[in-house]
């Protein structure tokens, strides 16, 4: 998993634990796995994250948590 040095995150392999897989789907009321939570709040699955990335919302949500995208550092117009 790619992450900044100061990020605290947890990852769980729900494919190895059927009870956890069922439980997380019930908890989020979301039928599919991958599920992403930011600061304990359910954001969505891979399709939602991709859409957020494409329109720029993901970077903004990460900024709210104090996480800066390394991709922005590579863009000349971001400095």
C-alpha positions in Angstrom: 0.0 0.0 0.0 1.3 3.4 -1.0 1.0 6.0 1.7 2.7 9.1 3.0 5.1 8.7 5.9 2.9 10.4 8.4 -0.3 8.6 7.5 -1.8 6.1 9.9 -3.9 3.6 8.1 -5.3 0.1 8.6 -5.9 -2.5 5.9 -7.8 -5.7 6.2 -8.0 -8.6 3.9 -11.7 -9.4 4.1 -11.4 -12.1 1.4 -9.6 -14.3 4.1 -12.3 -13.6 6.7 -15.9 -14.3 5.5 -17.5 -13.0 8.7 -15.6 -9.7 8.4 -16.5 -9.4 4.8 -20.2 -9.8 5.6 -19.9 -7.5 8.5 -18.3 -4.6 6.7 -20.9 -4.7 3.9 -23.6 -4.5 6.6 -21.8 -1.8 8.5 -21.4 0.5 5.5 -24.6 -0.6 3.7 -22.4 -0.9 0.6 -22.5 -4.2 -1.4 -19.0 -4.4 -2.7 -15.4 -4.5 -1.5 -13.1 -2.3 -1.8 -14.3 0.1 0.9 -12.4 3.2 1.8 -12.9 5.2 5.0 -11.3 8.6 5.7 -11.2 9.5 9.4 -13.7 6.7 10.1 -16.2 8.0 7.5 -17.2 5.7 4.6 -16.2 7.4 1.3 -17.0 4.7 -1.2 -15.6 1.9 -3.3 -13.1 2.0 -6.1 -15.5 3.5 -8.6 -16.3 6.4 -6.3 -12.7 7.0 -5.5 -11.8 7.0 -9.2 -14.5 9.5 -9.9 -13.4 11.7 -6.9 -9.8 11.5 -8.2 -10.9 12.5 -11.8 -12.8 15.6 -10.7 -10.3 16.7 -8.0 -12.4 15.9 -4.9 -10.1 13.2 -3.6 -7.1 15.6 -3.2 -9.4 18.1 -1.5 -10.7 15.5 1.0 -7.1 14.4 1.7 -6.1 18.0 2.3 -8.8 18.3 5.0 -7.0 15.5 6.8 -3.6 17.1 6.4 -2.5 14.7 3.7 -0.8 16.3 0.6 -0.7 14.4 -2.6 2.8 13.7 -3.9 1.4 13.9 -7.4 0.7 17.6 -6.9 4.4 18.2 -6.0 5.3 16.9 -9.5 3.1 19.5 -11.3 4.8 22.8 -12.2 1.6 24.8 -11.6 1.1 23.5 -8.0 4.0 25.4 -6.4 
